[in-house]
Amino acid sequence: MLVCIYLKSKLHISVMAARTSRILFLVFVIIAVNVVLFIFSWDYLSQSISLTIFPGLTKHNSTYQFFHYNASHRDENGNSRQPLVFNITQEKIANSIKTNPNATSEITNTTHGQTETPIPVLYKTAFSKYPQWDFEDIYNQDAPPRQNICAQSLLNSKNESFTAAFLPNIRLFLHKDNINMSEWNRLSHFNNPFGFMDYKYEDVMASVKLIPKPKEPLLLPKPGSGGCVRCAVVGTGGILNGSKMGKEIDSHDYVFRMNGAVVKGYEEDVGNKTSVYVHTALSITSSLDLFKRHGSTSAPNDEGIKYVLIPEGMKDFNWLEGLLKGERVSAGPYKNQRPWTYYGGQFNESRVYVLHQDFLRYVRNRFLKSKSLDETYWALFRPTNGAFTVFLAIHTCDTVNVYGFMTEEYKKYSNYYFERGPKSRVIFYTNHDYKLELQTWKKLHDINIIKLYQRTDSKTEKSNPL
């Protein structure tokens, strides 16, 4: 009898112990699952929070080259309609996105006076490759600056791959009247020069609030031109050395130049006319030092010239603040410099334009999307100043002829046209994808969007630029 009681007691204890073990195991599993979910939530916290700031924006995940762009993915404004390629974070953050059915995928007019505050600063070091947001391919667009009446205009192109990617009314310029807190928060998700990632609101806005709204379009048709704006874009490539293209270049209505645009002494090959000079704070300052021995004394300073700044980084906003205030630069690598002295006496704030981050991002996303964005050095990559200049011309001119840019025969020529000594080797730097740009110029040439000067032998090439 005592033995039976003992055995029953033992059995009861064993059952209780087993139940306790199962309960403890379940508790452990629940805790483990929650820990895992917390880790994922933390890992994607910045993406989840940021995407809810802009309800109603169309989801998008693409990496595109414009020759592979599918027009069916666009809405009536040219913005992307659905995810295309890139798949990061979509599954994990889908539940955190609240869609506003009344919102529009196009950001058009922005006004001041909203009660929002800047989002926490996002840092490039938090991302091992380029982060793609659902509003990656959403851009501001403006009303057309003028009616297109030019029969030869590239706007009339019927090439499907180009027209699918091309936004003729993309917002080109940043100024104090088209930036507000909502826009700041949206653009803070993109690294420089495509946005304000890494930057504090008050640091950047100190200069942006000074940028005047342009009083006129960058370019207007010349009298007797039949409504056509004919442009030349002149790079610094050695292909122009001995080309005798100067007269042809100067025959255009407008001439764009960038970087070390040395013309004195090289007029026969590159002309002497400059209508638009595109630059960064680095390029306008370093060109004087690097190319002084080749005759560089200041940036181009033709009467009435227009200056276009690429806001490459914080140093450009520091430069811009000093330039527009007429004061020495207050911070950064150009501290205490007097920026207006670099413009050869032609600086006038009414003729200074600052490229908009949406335009810069659009150029990269739709025409120059490099595989470098998938690398750990993704934040270093951007198209060249020359590339941004070509696309600025494509969006402001009817015909665009490009000189002094890299072609398939680039190894035959010096780095710069003003190098008249031994041929120097063209150097490829990590922050640019030169081969991609080379291929893009050739493609645009082949579909008659631009006319690219290609010099396949040492003989002078003559052509009709118009």
N, C-alpha and C positions, 0 to 999 in steps of 0.2 A: 504493500500500500504506500509506504513511504517512498519506495522507488518510483512508483507511478507519478506521485505528486512531484517528485524531483524532476522526472523527465518532462512532465507537462510544463513545469516552470522554465526549464531549460529551453524547450521548444518556443515558448512564448517570448522569452528574451531574444532568441535568434530571429523570430519573425519581426519583433520590434526593431532590432538592429538592422535588419534588411530594409525595412521601411524607412528608417532614419537615413540609411546610406543612399537610398533612391532619392529621397527628398533633398539631401545634400548635393547629390549629383545634379538634380534638376536646377537647384539654386545656382550651382556652379556654371551650368550651361547657359542659364539666363544672363548671369553676370558677364560671361564670356561674349555672348552675342551682343550685349549692350556696349561692351568695350569696343568690339569690332565696329559696330555702327557709329560709335562716337569718333573713332579714328577716321572713318570715311567722311563723316560729317565735318570734322575739323579740317581734313585735307582739302575739302572742296568748299569750305565756308566762305572764302572771299568770292568765289565764283557765284555761289548761291545768293549771297546778299546782293552782289552787284547786279545780277540779272533781274532781281525783283525791283530794282530802282526804275527800270524802264518798261513797265507793263505794256503789252501790246506790240512790242517790236518782234518782227518775224524771226524765227529761229534760222540760223545759218551756220554751216560748218565747212565752208569750201576752201580748197586751195585751187585757184584757177590760173590757167593761161588763157588768153582771150581766144585763141584758135580752137579751144575745146569747150568754150562756154556755151551752155544750153539756154537759149532764149526762153524756153518754156518755164524756166525757173524764176523769171522776172515778173514783177507786177507791172501795172501800167506806168509806174514812175521809173522803171529800170532797176529798182532794188530787188534783191533776191527774195524768192517766195518760200523756199523750203531748204532743208539741209541737203548738201550735195556730196561732200566727200568726208571731211574731217569729223571724227566721232568722239572726241574727248568730252567727258562730263555729261553728255546728254541724258543717259539713263539715270545717272545718280542725282541729277538736279531737277529732273522733270517735275517732280512733285512740289518743288519750291517756287515754280514759276506760276504767277497768276496773270492770266491774260485779260486785258481790258478790251472787250469787243468793240468799243467805240474809238480805240486808238488807231492811228494811222502809221504805216511803216515808213512814211517819209517825214523827216524832220525839216520843216520849212522855216517859218518865222519864229524867232526867239525874242523874248522881251525880258526886261529887268523887273525886279520887284517881287520875285518869288521868295518864299520863306524857307527854302531848302538850305541845307548846310553842306559843306564839302564832305564827301565820303572819306573814310580813313585812307591814307596813302597806300597805294599798292606798289610793291617793289619788284623790279625785274629779277632780282636774285631769288625770288620765290618760285620761279618757273624754269624748268630745265629745257623747255623749248617754247616756241611762240604760243601763247594762250589764245584760243579761239573762243570768242564770245558769241552769243546768239545775235548780237547786233553788229557783228564784225563787218558785214557788207551793207550797212545802212548808212546813207550819206545825205547831208544837206544838199538841196538843189535850189537854184535861184531862177528867176524869170530870165528869159533870153535877153542879152544886152542889146541885141539889134536883130532886125529881120533879115533872114538869109535870102538874098536875091542874086547871089553869085552862081552862075551855071557851072563853074568849075570847082565849086566848093567841095571839100572832103566831106562835108555834112550830107552830101548827096550820095555817098558811097552805098552800094548795094551789097557789099561783102557781108555775108551773114555773121561770120565769126567776129568781125570788127564791130558791127552795129549792135550785136548782142551784148558786148562788153562796154561799149562807149556810152557815156552819159554826157551829152552836149551841154547840159545845164548844171553840171556839178559845181558846187560852191568853190570858187577859186581862192578867195582871199578872206583872211581873218581881220576883223576890226572890232572896235569897242561896242558896236551896236548889234553884233550877232553872236555874242557869248553871254551866257547867264549861268546860274548855278547848276541847272539841269544839264546844260551842255558841258560844263566843266566836269561834272560827275561822269557823264558818258565818255568823254575823251580821256578821263583819268585811267581808263582801262587799257590804254594803248601806250606803248613805249615811244619815246622820242625818235624821230620827229613827227610821228603819227598821232601823238597825243601827249598827255601830261603825267604818265606813270612816273613815279619816283619824286614828283615835284609837289611843293606846297602851294596851295591856292594863292596866298598873299604874295609869294615870291614872283609867280608868273604874272598875276594880274596887275602888279605894279607897272608893267610895261604894256600889257594888252589893253588896259583901260585908256591908254594914250593914243592908240592907233586910230587915225581918223577913217571914217567911211570914205571909200574912193568917190570922187566927184564925177568921174567919167569912166567908161570902160578902158581897159588897158590899151586897146587899139581900136581905131575907127577907119573906115575906108577913106582912101585919099580921093580928092576930086578927080573925076575922069577915069576912075578905076572900074566903073561898072558895078560898083558895090562889092568888089572883091578886095580882100586884104591878103596881100602876097608877102610872105615872110621867108627869110633865110635864118637858119640857126647855125651858128659857127662855133665849132669846138676848137680845141687846141692841138689836135692830132697831127703828127708828122706827115700824114698823107697830103697835106696842103703845101708842104715845102716844095717850091718850084712848080706849083700847079697853075699859076697865073689865073686864078679864079676870082681875084679881087674885084675886077670890073663887074663881073656877073653877080657877085654877092651884093655889091652896092646898088645894083639895079632894082633890088626888091623894095617894096614899100617900107618894110621894117626889117631890122637886123637884130637878132638876139645873140648875145655873147654871155660867157660865164667864166668864172675862175680867173686865170692869168691871161686876160684878153689883151695881149700886147699887139698893137697894130703899127706903131711908128717904126718905119724901116721895113715893114713886111706887107705894105699896102698892095703890091702887085699880086700877092698870093691870097691875101685875106680881106682886102678892102680896108676902108677906114671909118665906116659908118657903124654906129651903135645906137639903136633905139631903145633896147631893153637890156639891162645888165642884171643877171641872176647870180646871187652870191649867198654865202654864209659869213658870219663874223670871221671865221677862220680863213676862208678863201680870200676875202678882201684884204686882210692884214698880212697873211703869209705870202701872197703873190708878190707884194712889194719887195720882200726880202729874198724869196727864192728866184725871182726873175728880174731882179734889178740889173744884173749884168747883161740881160737881153733887152733892156730898154724900158722896163716897167717902172713908172713913176707915180701912177695913181690908177684908180679904177677908171673905166671909160667915163668921159664927162662931156659928151656932145650936148649942145643946147637942147633943152626940153627932154632929155633922156629920162626914162623911168627905171627906178631901181626896185628889184624884187628880192626880198629876203626869204631864204628858206630857214625857218626856225628849228635849226638842227638840235639845239640843246639849251640848257639854262644859260650858257654863255651868250647865246644869241638874244635871249630876252634881256639880259643885263646890258648888252650892246644897244639893243633897241631903245631901252629906257633912257640911256644917256643920249642917244641920237635925237630922240623926239623931245627931250627936255633941254637939249643944248648944253648938257653938263658932262663932266668927266664920268666915265663908267664907275659905278660905286662898288661893284663886287665882281668876283670871278677872275679869270686869267687876263682880262683886258682892263683890270682896275686902273683908274687914273688916266686912261687913254681918252682922247677927244675924238669920238667916232666920226663926226661930221667932216673932219679934215681929210678923210680918206676918199672923199667923193669929188675931188677936184673942183670944188666951188659950185657944183651943180646940185647939191642937196637941197631939196624942198619937200617938206612933209606931205604936200599934196601929190607928190610924184613918187612916194614910197608905198610899196605894196608888200604885204606879208602873206605867204602862201598858207592856206587853211589846212589843218591837219586831216580833214576828210579828203581833200584833193590828193595829198601825199599818200594816204593810205589806199585810196582808190587806184592810183597809178601802180602801186606795188601789188595790190590784191588782184587786179584784173589784167595787168599787162606784164608785170615783172615779179611774179611770185617765185622766189628762189627756194631751192631745196635747203639752203643754209638756215632757213627758219626752223628746220627740224633738228638743228645741231645745238649743242650747249652754248655756242657763241651767237645764238639767234639775235640777241639784242644789239649786236654790233652791225648787223646787216641793214643796208638801205640802198635804194637806187642812187646812182651818181647825180651830182648837180646837173650834169649834162642831160641825163635822162629826164629829170624833172622839167628841164627847160624845153626839151623836145615836146613833151606832153602839154606843157603850158602853151606852146605855139599851136599844137594841134587843136586846142580848145579855144584859141583866140584868133586864129587865122583861117583863111579859106584854102590857101595852098601853102605847103611847107616844104622847103628845100633844105636839106641837111648837109653840112660840109664839116670836114675835120673830125668825123666820128669813126670809131673802130669798124673796120670791115674784115672780111675773111683774109685779106692780104696784109693784116696789120704788122706782121713780122718783117715786112719789107721796109718799114718806115720807122723814123725816130719817134720817141715819145711825144715831142712837141715840134710844131712847125718852125718855131724860132730857134731851134738848135741847128746851127749851120756847120758845126764841126763833125766829128765822128758820130755815127749813128748810135743813139742810146737805146737800150732795150726797154720795151714796154713792160711795166711792172704791174702785176695783178695783186691787189691788196684784199685781205680777208673780208673787209666790210662792204665790198661791192661784188656783184656777180657779172663780170665783164663779158663772159661768153654768152650769158643769157641776153644781155643788152645787145651784143653784136647780132645775135640771131633775131632779136625783135626788130632791129632797124631793117634788116634784110627782108623780113616778112612784111613789115609796113610798106617798104619800097615795092615789093612784089605785088601787093594788092592796091597800089596807087594811092595810099594815104599820104605818104611822103615821097620825095625824090631824094635818094641818098647818093651823094657823090662817091663813086667807087672808081678808083684809079688802079687799073690792073697792070699797067706798065709805066715806064718812066716818061712816056709821052704825055703832053698836055691834053687833057680831055676838055673839049668844048661842047657845050650843050645849051639848049634853050631852057632857062630856069622857069619860065612862066608857062 
